[in-house]
Amino acid sequence: MVVDAPDMQQGELNRPLGSNGPQGSRDLQGSRNLTGRLTEVALAYQQVLARDPKNPEALVGMSLVALASLQTEAAVQMASAAVAVAPEMGAAWVALGQTLKAAARSDEAEQAYLQAISLDGMDALAHMGLGELKIVMRHPEEAVRQFEVALRRQPALIPAHLGLGNALALLGRNEQALQCYEQALALAPGLPEAEFAAGFALARLGRVKEAETRYRRALASRPDFAAVWMNLGHLLREQGREAYAEAALKRSVELRPDLIGGWLDLSVLERERKRPAEAEAYLRKAFARNPDQVETQVAWCQFRAAEKDTAGAWAWLRWALARDADHPEAVNMLGILLHNEERFSEAVQAFQRALALGSKASASNCGNSLLDLGRMDEALEAHETAVALDPTHPGALYNCALTRLRLGHWEHGWTDYEARWQFREVHRRPKLFDRPRWRGEALDGKRVLLHAEQGLGDTIQFCRYAAMVAARGGTVLLQVQQPVERLMGSLAVVRGGRAETALLDGQSPEFDLECPLLSLPAVFRTMVDTVPWSGAYLGAEPGTTREKQKQFPGNSSEFGCGLRVGLAWAGNPHYKADRQRSANLQAFLPLLRTPGFTWISLQKGDPAAQLAMLPGDVFVWDGSSRDRDLAETAALIATLDAVVTTDTCIAHLAGAMGKPVWILLPHLGDWRWMQDRNTTPWYPTAHLLRQSTPGDWAGVVELATSELLNYSRTRRYSAVTQLGLPATLTRCPSHTHASCS
């Protein structure tokens, strides 16, 4: 996700169903039983054909043997010969349909099935074969009808139960699909294909532990079931169990090197590990086995886009669309590339088309583009559509949650925000605990661990809830990142002995319950008008503050002249939307040249080096680049009159300290700053300044200059009137400072 954190939810290619569904392609009833004894069966049919070369039953049998042996063209020839000698034989037409389907000659296969049905409208195998073909042709609604006819004719036809389940799964009707797979298992207990299919449906329903159990059952009875190994690897990868996922996926391609999905999942795994060379190697293996497969071409496009190779991504996408202009994931990827180029209106059109073609992920992506266009209500509708299409998809739920929170719909927004724990774009390796989650109940002396989970700004924003948790009757253990651990000691609840602090990367202290910091708004059912705020809740150590005051002197006076203002312009570069929220110091030159202010940089990290590139007529103290932690930065902020910053942890720190702070936001800011507001309930002393168009830092710097001058005049006016001096005073009484006006 591009809108907030993290990136646009692209969704990986939906490959677990394989060609026709979880169980793979099916032939005529019982044809799978040919596996392992093909030579014996073939010899028997050859003996019959030696006596009678036009025996239709033997020709049909030989076509199935050839099909099971992956000799597709020979299978088509044998089935065609059977039809030629016995045009009234329905089984011959069904066999021809099966072989033509395997040869990817879908239109001819459909005519063969229809001919079989015209001979016997209740031929279960003909309807089942046509149903399988309709799945291949991306017409699952029609497939459902064909499988239902087949089952009315033969209720115990196991492949038809599986096929019906596959069609329903493609329509997103996963509960019904699971029922079909369970019916197949009732008819054939332990059938590995049915266990596999049930596992797939359970995974779609978000019941991952049950899904894993079913996959392992399938493998227990059929250890060489490559597609199960692939799906198990996919499931394990999504849970962050990377080593096990890698082993399962490698096993799948060892068993079946032609299993393209296994290679693609291995590539995704390596891409997530930040190992692009290995990811590319797996893509090359997939491509070598089938250069024309659109899914592989789209995967290449995704990889090139992730590597910031825009030209390469477009080249692969054009190839994919040339191969299949209506491939839903290729069209969805078209929308993603357009979005990345900020061509949001075109992206919306592409995503809407992809949705019509069956790409569920495109609904959420469309919502992201609509957000960037400022069409907020439509964006929310798109995200709600994505959730309706796939109620368990963590990315869809997460994006919908952020949009609801952005628009002030917090009642459902905080609840939906819990989906972040299943969304690997947010938590690739979520921290797991063996203690229960605290959900707001009375603590009765228990120790509850509140742990940080995202950025430093998040920790500062939500640590305010520690006092509310302690008020429920327990001891709070606040486990946070090293840069803020000492700062947390300034919380009243810590100073009062009702909370302790601990390092996030250290060993957790003993505790009874746990809760992530960003889950606390949901626990306390926080609404816009009930955000906890009784005043500044973080502060600085007085001794360090005095040292900072001496280290960075300014010309502030009791009259409010010559304000000391802190400045930060760039956030964590690893944050995925940092390009939108961070600026270059050069953009602030008009503000820095405004007379009457002493500027002190609060910037940390590499961007602090930009101070050395300022022109000679501008001076900014380097106040924080060498700070040990944010406790030192807080001491410096305590000496300031105001802070100007982009969306960084400094914005949160200044706000939590009750310091006047001007927060400069991109055109589409982070969800926590909501929408169309110049204030925030999280920090009452904050002023929000938003870009009018994407990238317009000049505009917000101009606004900040104007507002800061007004603030300076207001302070001066307040100071001089309190002392009974004329309000028209334009110079400080000592006449030693520049004009404050």
C-alpha positions in Angstrom: 0.0 0.0 0.0 1.4 3.4 -1.0 -0.9 5.5 1.0 0.4 4.9 4.5 2.6 2.2 5.8 3.3 -0.2 4.3 3.3 -0.3 0.4 0.4 -0.9 -1.9 -1.0 -4.3 -1.3 -0.3 -6.0 -4.6 -1.2 -9.5 -3.5 1.0 -12.3 -4.9 -0.3 -14.3 -7.8 -3.1 -16.6 -6.6 -1.6 -19.8 -7.6 -2.6 -22.5 -5.1 -5.5 -23.8 -7.2 -3.1 -24.8 -10.0 -4.8 -25.4 -13.3 -8.2 -26.7 -12.4 -8.3 -26.5 -8.7 -6.5 -27.9 -5.7 -6.5 -31.4 -7.1 -5.0 -30.5 -10.4 -6.4 -31.7 -13.8 -8.7 -34.7 -13.8 -9.3 -37.2 -16.6 -12.2 -39.6 -17.0 -13.4 -41.2 -13.8 -10.8 -43.7 -12.7 -8.1 -42.6 -15.1 -5.8 -41.6 -12.3 -5.7 -45.2 -11.3 -3.7 -45.8 -14.5 -0.7 -44.3 -12.8 1.9 -46.9 -12.0 0.5 -49.5 -14.4 0.4 -47.7 -17.7 2.6 -50.2 -19.5 0.4 -53.1 -18.4 -2.8 -51.3 -19.5 -1.3 -50.1 -22.8 -0.2 -53.7 -23.7 -3.8 -54.9 -23.1 -5.3 -52.3 -25.3 -2.6 -52.9 -28.0 -3.6 -56.5 -28.1 -7.2 -55.7 -28.7 -6.3 -53.2 -31.4 -4.0 -55.7 -33.1 -7.1 -57.9 -33.5 -9.5 -55.0 -34.2 -7.8 -51.7 -35.2 -11.2 -49.9 -35.1 -12.3 -51.1 -31.7 -13.7 -47.8 -30.1 -13.3 -48.9 -26.5 -9.7 -49.8 -27.0 -9.0 -46.5 -28.9 -10.6 -44.6 -26.0 -8.5 -46.5 -23.5 -5.3 -45.9 -25.4 -6.1 -42.2 -25.6 -6.4 -42.1 -21.8 -3.1 -44.0 -21.5 -1.4 -41.5 -23.8 -2.9 -38.6 -21.8 -1.7 -40.1 -18.5 1.7 -40.5 -20.1 1.7 -36.8 -21.1 1.6 -37.6 -24.8 -1.1 -35.1 -25.5 -1.0 -35.2 -29.3 -1.1 -39.0 -29.4 -4.0 -38.9 -27.0 -5.9 -36.5 -29.3 -5.3 -38.7 -32.3 -6.5 -41.8 -30.5 -9.7 -40.1 -29.2 -10.3 -38.6 -32.7 -10.0 -42.1 -34.2 -12.5 -43.4 -31.6 -15.0 -40.7 -32.5 -14.5 -41.4 -36.2 -15.4 -45.1 -35.9 -18.1 -44.7 -33.2 -19.7 -41.2 -33.6 -22.7 -42.3 -31.4 -20.4 -43.3 -28.5 -20.6 -40.6 -25.8 -17.5 -41.9 -24.0 -15.5 -41.3 -27.2 -16.6 -37.7 -27.3 -15.8 -37.2 -23.6 -12.3 -38.7 -24.2 -11.8 -36.3 -27.1 -12.9 -33.4 -24.9 -10.4 -34.4 -22.2 -7.5 -34.7 -24.6 -8.3 -31.5 -26.4 -8.6 -29.7 -23.1 -5.1 -31.0 -22.2 -3.9 -29.7 -25.5 -5.2 -26.2 -24.6 -7.7 -26.4 -27.5 -10.6 -25.2 -25.4 -13.1 -24.3 -28.1 -12.8 -27.7 -29.8 -12.9 -29.4 -26.4 -16.1 -27.6 -25.6 -17.7 -28.8 -28.8 -16.7 -32.4 -28.0 -18.3 -32.2 -24.6 -21.5 -30.7 -26.0 -21.7 -33.4 -28.6 -21.4 -36.0 -25.8 -24.2 -34.2 -23.9 -26.4 -34.1 -27.1 -26.1 -37.9 -27.2 -27.0 -38.3 -23.5 -28.0 -35.2 -21.7 -27.4 -36.8 -18.3 -24.0 -38.2 -19.1 -22.3 -37.3 -15.8 -18.7 -37.6 -17.2 -19.5 -35.2 -20.0 -21.0 -32.6 -17.7 -18.1 -33.0 -15.3 -15.5 -32.6 -18.2 -17.3 -29.5 -19.4 -17.3 -28.1 -15.9 -13.5 -28.6 -15.7 -13.2 -26.9 -19.0 -15.3 -23.9 -17.9 -12.9 -23.5 -15.0 -9.9 -23.4 -17.4 -11.8 -20.9 -19.5 -12.5 -18.7 -16.4 -16.2 -19.3 -16.3 -16.7 -20.7 -12.8 -20.4 -19.8 -12.7 -21.0 -22.1 -15.7 -18.7 -24.7 -14.2 -20.9 -24.8 -11.1 -24.0 -25.6 -13.2 -22.2 -28.4 -15.1 -20.9 -30.1 -11.9 -24.3 -29.9 -10.3 -25.9 -31.7 -13.3 -23.2 -34.4 -13.0 -23.9 -34.9 -9.3 -27.6 -35.2 -9.9 -26.8 -38.0 -12.3 -24.1 -39.6 -10.1 -24.2 -38.3 -6.5 -21.1 -40.5 -5.6 -18.9 -39.1 -8.4 -16.0 -37.9 -6.3 -14.2 -35.9 -9.0 -17.4 -33.9 -9.5 -17.6 -33.0 -5.8 -14.0 -31.8 -6.0 -14.7 -29.9 -9.3 -17.7 -28.2 -7.8 -15.6 -27.2 -4.8 -13.0 -25.8 -7.1 -15.5 -23.7 -9.0 -17.0 -22.4 -5.8 -13.6 -21.5 -4.5 -12.9 -19.5 -7.6 -16.1 -17.6 -6.9 -14.9 -16.9 -3.4 -17.6 -19.1 -1.9 -15.1 -20.9 0.3 -17.4 -22.3 3.0 -19.5 -24.0 0.3 -16.3 -25.2 -1.4 -15.1 -26.8 1.9 -18.5 -28.6 2.2 -17.9 -30.1 -1.3 -14.4 -31.3 -0.3 -15.8 -32.8 2.9 -18.4 -34.6 0.9 -15.7 -36.1 -1.2 -13.9 -37.2 1.9 -17.1 -38.8 3.3 -17.2 -40.9 0.1 -13.4 -41.6 0.1 -11.9 -41.1 3.6 -8.3 -40.0 3.5 -8.3 -39.2 -0.2 -5.2 -37.0 -0.6 -6.7 -34.9 -3.3 -9.7 -34.1 -1.1 -7.5 -33.4 1.9 -5.5 -31.1 -0.2 -8.5 -29.3 -1.5 -10.0 -28.9 2.0 -6.7 -27.5 3.2 -6.8 -24.9 0.4 -10.4 -23.8 1.4 -9.4 -23.6 5.0 -6.4 -21.4 4.2 -8.7 -19.1 2.2 -11.0 -18.9 5.3 -8.1 -17.9 7.5 -8.1 -21.1 9.4 -4.4 -21.7 8.8 -3.7 -24.3 11.5 -6.5 -26.5 10.2 -5.2 -26.0 6.6 -1.7 -27.1 7.6 -3.1 -30.2 9.3 -5.0 -31.1 6.1 -2.0 -30.6 3.9 0.1 -32.8 6.1 -2.6 -35.5 6.1 -2.5 -35.4 2.3 1.3 -35.8 2.4 1.1 -38.6 4.9 -0.9 -40.8 2.4 0.9 -39.4 -0.7 4.3 -38.1 0.1 5.1 -37.3 -3.6 2.1 -34.9 -4.0 4.1 -32.0 -5.3 1.2 -29.5 -5.4 0.6 -30.1 -1.7 4.2 -29.4 -0.9 3.8 -26.1 -2.9 0.7 -25.0 -1.1 2.1 -26.0 2.3 5.2 -23.9 1.5 3.0 -21.0 0.5 1.1 -21.2 3.8 4.3 -21.4 5.8 5.8 -18.5 4.0 2.8 -16.3 4.8 3.2 -17.2 8.5 6.8 -16.1 8.5 8.1 -19.7 8.9 10.7 -19.2 6.2 13.0 -22.1 6.7 10.1 -24.6 6.7 8.6 -22.8 3.7 11.8 -23.0 1.8 12.1 -26.8 2.5 8.5 -27.5 1.4 8.8 -25.4 -1.8 12.1 -27.0 -2.8 10.5 -30.4 -2.3 7.6 -29.4 -4.6 9.9 -28.5 -7.5 12.2 -31.5 -6.9 9.1 -33.8 -7.3 7.8 -31.7 -10.2 10.2 -29.4 -11.9 7.4 -28.2 -14.2 5.5 -26.9 -11.2 5.9 -23.2 -12.0 4.1 -22.0 -8.9 6.7 -23.6 -6.7 9.5 -21.7 -8.5 7.6 -18.5 -8.3 6.9 -18.9 -4.5 10.6 -19.6 -4.0 11.3 -16.3 -5.8 8.9 -14.4 -3.7 10.5 -15.9 -0.5 13.9 -14.8 -1.6 12.6 -11.3 -2.6 11.2 -11.0 0.9 14.5 -12.0 2.4 16.1 -9.1 0.4 18.1 -11.5 -1.7 17.4 -10.3 -5.3 20.0 -12.5 -7.0 18.5 -15.7 -5.6 14.9 -14.4 -6.4 15.9 -13.8 -10.0 17.5 -17.2 -10.3 14.2 -18.9 -9.3 12.4 -16.7 -11.8 14.7 -17.8 -14.5 14.0 -21.5 -13.7 10.3 -20.8 -14.0 10.7 -18.9 -17.2 12.9 -21.6 -18.8 10.2 -24.2 -18.2 7.4 -22.1 -19.7 8.3 -18.8 -21.3 4.7 -18.2 -22.4 3.1 -18.5 -19.0 1.5 -15.1 -18.1 1.9 -15.7 -14.3 5.6 -16.0 -14.7 5.8 -12.8 -16.8 3.8 -10.9 -14.2 6.1 -12.3 -11.5 9.0 -10.9 -13.4 7.2 -7.5 -13.6 6.7 -7.6 -9.9 10.3 -8.4 -9.3 11.6 -5.6 -11.6 9.3 -3.1 -10.0 10.5 -4.2 -6.5 14.0 -3.6 -7.7 13.1 0.0 -8.9 13.6 -1.0 -12.5 10.6 0.7 -13.9 11.6 0.2 -17.6 12.1 -3.5 -17.0 8.8 -3.9 -15.2 6.9 -2.3 -18.0 8.7 -4.5 -20.6 7.6 -7.7 -18.8 4.1 -6.4 -18.3 3.7 -5.5 -22.0 4.8 -9.1 -22.9 2.3 -10.5 -20.4 -0.6 -8.3 -21.8 0.4 -9.2 -25.4 0.1 -12.8 -24.4 -3.3 -12.3 -22.6 -4.8 -8.8 -22.6 -7.5 -10.0 -20.2 -5.4 -11.8 -17.6 -6.7 -10.3 -14.4 -3.4 -10.2 -12.5 -1.6 -8.7 -15.5 -4.3 -5.9 -15.7 -4.0 -5.5 -11.9 -0.2 -5.1 -12.3 -0.9 -2.5 -15.0 -2.8 -0.5 -12.3 0.1 -0.9 -9.9 2.7 0.4 -12.3 0.4 3.4 -13.2 -0.1 4.0 -9.5 3.6 4.0 -8.8 4.0 6.6 -11.5 1.3 8.7 -9.8 -1.0 8.3 -12.8 -3.8 7.7 -10.4 -6.8 8.2 -12.7 -5.5 5.7 -15.2 -4.6 3.3 -12.3 -8.3 3.4 -11.1 -9.5 2.5 -14.6 -7.0 -0.4 -14.8 -7.9 -1.7 -11.3 -11.6 -1.5 -12.1 -11.1 -3.5 -15.2 -9.0 -6.1 -13.3 -11.7 -6.4 -10.8 -14.3 -7.1 -13.5 -11.9 -9.8 -14.8 -11.7 -11.4 -11.4 -8.7 -9.9 -9.6 -9.9 -9.5 -6.0 -6.7 -7.7 -4.9 -7.5 -4.9 -7.5 -10.4 -3.7 -5.4 -8.1 -2.7 -2.5 -5.5 -1.3 -4.9 -8.2 0.8 -6.5 -9.1 2.2 -3.1 -5.4 3.3 -2.7 -5.4 5.2 -6.0 -8.8 6.8 -5.1 -7.2 8.0 -1.8 -4.4 9.7 -3.8 -7.0 11.4 -5.9 -8.8 12.7 -2.8 -11.9 10.7 -3.5 -12.2 9.5 0.0 -15.8 8.1 0.1 -15.1 6.2 -3.1 -11.9 4.9 -1.7 -13.6 3.6 1.4 -16.3 1.9 -0.7 -13.5 0.2 -2.8 -11.8 -1.1 0.3 -15.1 -2.3 1.8 -15.7 -4.1 -1.6 -12.3 -5.8 -1.3 -13.2 -7.1 2.2 -16.6 -8.3 1.0 -14.9 -10.2 -1.8 -12.3 -11.8 0.6 -13.3 -11.3 4.2 -10.1 -13.0 5.6 -7.5 -11.3 3.4 -5.2 -9.4 5.8 -4.1 -6.9 3.2 -7.7 -5.9 2.3 -8.7 -5.7 6.0 -5.6 -3.6 6.8 -6.2 -1.2 3.9 -9.8 -0.8 4.8 -8.9 -0.2 8.5 -6.5 2.6 7.6 -9.1 4.3 5.4 -11.7 4.1 8.2 -9.3 5.5 10.7 -8.3 8.2 8.3 -12.0 9.2 7.9 -12.8 9.1 11.6 -14.7 5.8 11.5 -12.8 4.5 14.5 -15.5 2.1 15.9 -14.7 -0.5 13.2 -11.3 0.9 12.2 -9.4 -0.1 15.3 -10.9 -3.6 15.3 -10.0 -4.1 11.6 -6.5 -2.8 12.3 -5.7 -6.0 14.1 -5.4 -7.6 10.7 -1.9 -6.1 10.5 -0.6 -9.2 12.4 -1.5 -11.4 9.5 -0.3 -8.9 6.9 3.4 -9.6 6.1 3.9 -6.1 4.6 3.5 -4.8 8.2 4.8 -7.7 10.3 7.0 -10.1 8.3 7.9 -12.0 11.4 5.3 -11.2 14.1 6.5 -11.6 17.7 4.7 -14.6 19.3 4.0 -15.0 23.0 2.9 -18.0 25.0 0.8 -15.8 27.3 -2.7 -14.6 26.6 -3.6 -11.3 25.0 -4.9 -8.7 27.4 -8.3 -7.4 26.2 -9.2 -4.8 28.8 -10.3 -7.0 31.7 -9.4 -6.1 35.3 -5.8 -7.0 36.0 -6.1 -7.8 39.8 -2.4 -7.4 40.4 -1.2 -9.2 37.2 1.7 -8.0 35.1 0.9 -7.0 31.6 3.5 -6.5 28.9 2.9 -3.6 26.6 5.3 -3.9 23.7 6.3 -1.6 20.8 5.8 -3.0 17.4 6.4 -0.4 14.7 8.3 2.9 14.6 9.5 5.3 17.3 6.7 7.7 16.6 4.2 5.0 17.2 5.7 4.2 20.5 5.6 7.8 21.6 2.1 8.2 20.4 0.6 5.2 22.1 2.7 4.9 25.3 0.1 7.3 26.8 -2.2 4.3 27.3 0.2 2.8 29.9 -1.5 4.9 32.6 -4.9 3.7 31.6 -3.7 0.0 31.7 -2.2 0.5 35.1 -5.5 1.9 36.3 -7.1 -1.5 35.6 -5.2 -2.8 38.7 -2.0 -4.3 37.5 1.7 -3.6 36.9 2.6 -2.4 33.4 5.8 -3.6 31.7 6.6 -1.2 28.9 8.9 -2.9 26.4 10.2 -0.4 23.9 13.0 0.4 21.4 16.4 1.5 22.8 16.2 5.1 21.5 13.0 5.7 23.6 13.6 3.5 26.6 15.1 6.2 28.7 12.5 8.7 27.5 9.7 6.4 28.8 11.1 7.0 32.3 9.5 10.5 32.1 5.9 9.0 32.0 4.1 9.7 35.3 3.1 6.1 35.5 6.7 5.0 35.4 7.9 7.7 37.8 5.1 6.6 40.2 6.2 3.0 40.3 3.1 1.6 38.6 5.1 0.7 35.4 8.5 -0.5 34.5 10.5 -0.2 31.3 12.4 -2.8 29.3 14.3 -3.0 26.0 12.4 -4.5 23.1 15.4 -6.5 21.9 16.3 -7.7 25.3 14.9 -10.5 27.3 11.2 -10.0 28.3 10.6 -9.7 32.0 8.2 -12.1 33.6 4.6 -11.2 32.7 1.1 -12.7 32.8 -0.6 -11.0 29.8 0.6 -9.1 26.8 -0.8 -6.4 24.4 0.9 -4.5 21.6 0.9 -0.7 22.0 -1.1 -0.1 18.8 -3.8 -2.5 19.9 -4.7 -0.4 23.0 -7.0 2.1 21.1 -9.1 -0.9 20.2 -9.0 -2.2 23.8 -10.2 1.1 25.1 -12.6 1.8 22.2 -11.0 5.1 21.5 -13.1 7.5 19.5 -12.0 10.9 18.0 -13.5 12.7 20.9 -12.1 10.4 23.6 -8.4 10.4 22.7 -6.5 10.3 26.0 -5.0 13.7 26.7 -4.7 15.4 30.1 -1.7 17.4 29.1 1.9 16.7 28.1 2.9 13.2 29.1 6.6 13.1 28.2 9.2 15.4 29.5 13.0 15.9 29.9 15.5 15.6 32.7 16.2 19.1 34.2 19.9 18.7 34.4 20.3 17.6 30.7 17.9 20.4 29.7 20.2 23.0 31.4 23.2 21.5 29.6 21.3 21.8 26.2 20.4 25.4 26.9 24.1 26.2 27.5 25.2 24.2 24.5 22.8 25.9 22.1 22.2 29.4 23.2 19.7 31.6 21.5 18.3 35.0 21.7 14.9 34.2 23.3 13.8 36.6 26.0 11.0 37.0 28.4 9.2 39.1 25.8 9.1 36.2 23.3 11.3 37.9 20.8 13.8 35.9 18.7 12.1 32.5 19.1 14.2 29.3 19.4 12.7 26.9 16.9 13.7 23.2 16.3 13.7 21.8 12.8 13.5 18.3 11.4 12.9 17.5 7.8 13.4 13.8 7.1 12.2 10.5 8.7 13.4 6.9 8.7 14.5 6.2 5.1 13.4 2.6 5.6 9.8 3.6 6.0 8.2 2.7 2.7 6.4 6.0 2.2 9.4 8.0 3.3 9.8 9.5 -0.2 6.5 11.3 0.2 6.8 12.4 3.8 10.5 13.5 3.9 11.9 16.7 2.4 15.3 18.1 1.6 16.6 20.9 3.9 17.0 23.1 0.8 13.2 23.3 0.6 13.2 25.1 4.0 15.5 28.0 2.9 12.7 30.6 2.7 11.7 29.8 6.3 15.3 29.7 7.5 16.0 33.1 6.0 13.1 34.7 7.9 14.6 37.1 10.5 13.9 36.8 14.2 14.4 33.1 14.8 17.2 30.9 16.1 17.2 27.6 14.3 18.3 24.4 16.0 18.3 21.1 14.0 16.7 18.1 15.6 17.5 16.0 12.6 19.2 12.6 13.0 20.8 10.2 10.6 22.2 10.8 7.1 19.9 13.8 6.3 21.7 15.8 9.0 24.7 16.0 6.6 22.6 18.5 4.6 23.4 21.1 7.2 26.9 21.4 5.8 25.4 22.3 2.4 23.4 25.4 3.6 24.4 28.7 1.9 26.5 31.2 3.8 23.6 33.5 4.7 21.8 30.7 6.7 22.8 29.2 10.0 21.3 26.3 11.8 22.7 24.7 14.9 23.3 21.0 14.7 21.5 20.1 17.8 20.7 16.4 17.7 22.7 14.4 15.1 25.0 13.1 17.9 22.2 12.4 20.5 22.5 9.1 22.2 18.7 8.7 22.3 15.5 10.6 22.2 15.7 11.5 25.9 18.6 13.8 24.9 16.5 15.2 22.1 13.6 15.8 24.5 15.9 17.9 26.7 16.8 20.1 23.7 13.1 20.4 22.7 12.4 21.5 26.3 14.5 24.6 25.7 12.7 25.6 22.5 9.8 27.8 21.9 8.4 25.8 19.0 9.2 23.0 16.5 8.8 22.7 12.8 9.0 19.2 11.3 7.8 16.8 8.7 6.0 13.6 9.7 8.8 12.2 11.9 9.2 10.9 15.4 10.2 14.4 16.3 6.6 15.5 15.5 5.3 12.9 18.0 7.9 13.9 20.6 7.2 17.6 20.5 3.4 16.9 20.6 3.7 14.6 23.6 5.7 17.2 25.4 3.0 19.8 24.7 5.3 21.9 22.7 3.8 24.1 19.8 4.7 22.1 16.7 4.0 22.7 13.1 3.8 19.3 11.2 4.3 19.5 7.5 2.5 16.7 5.7 2.5 15.4 2.2 -0.5 15.7 -0.1 -1.8 12.4 1.3 -0.6 12.2 4.8 -0.4 9.2 7.1 -3.7 7.8 8.4 -3.1 9.0 12.0 -3.3 12.7 10.9 -6.8 11.9 9.4 -8.1 14.0 6.6 -9.0 17.7 5.9 -7.9 18.8 9.4 -5.4 21.3 10.6 -5.5 20.0 14.2 -5.2 16.5 15.7 -6.8 15.1 18.8 -3.6 13.2 19.5 -1.6 16.4 20.1 -3.6 19.5 20.9 -0.6 21.8 20.5 0.1 20.6 16.9 -0.7 22.5 13.7 -1.1 20.4 10.6 0.0 21.9 7.3 -0.8 19.8 4.2 0.5 20.0 0.6 -2.1 21.2 -1.8 -0.6 19.1 -4.5 1.8 16.1 -4.4 5.4 17.2 -3.7 4.5 20.9 -3.0 7.0 21.5 -0.2 7.3 25.1 -1.2 3.7 25.7 -0.5 3.7 24.2 3.0 7.0 25.9 3.9 5.4 29.2 2.9 2.4 28.4 5.2 4.8 27.4 8.0 6.6 30.7 7.6 3.4 32.7 7.8 2.1 30.8 10.8 5.3 30.9 12.7 5.5 34.7 12.2 2.0 35.0 13.5 2.9 32.9 16.5 5.9 35.1 17.2 3.8 38.3 17.0 1.2 36.8 19.3 3.8 35.8 21.9 5.4 39.3 21.6 2.0 41.0 22.0 1.1 38.8 25.0 4.4 39.5 26.6 4.4 43.2 26.3 0.8 43.7 27.2 1.3 41.6 30.4 4.1 44.1 31.3 2.0 47.1 30.5 4.2 48.1 27.6 2.9 49.6 24.3 1.6 47.0 21.9 3.2 48.8 19.0 6.7 48.0 20.3 8.8 46.7 17.4 12.1 46.3 19.0 13.1 44.5 22.2 13.7 46.8 25.2 17.4 46.2 25.2 17.7 47.2 21.6 20.2 44.4 21.1 18.0 42.1 19.0 16.6 42.4 15.5 13.0 43.5 15.1 10.4 40.9 16.2 7.8 42.3 13.8 
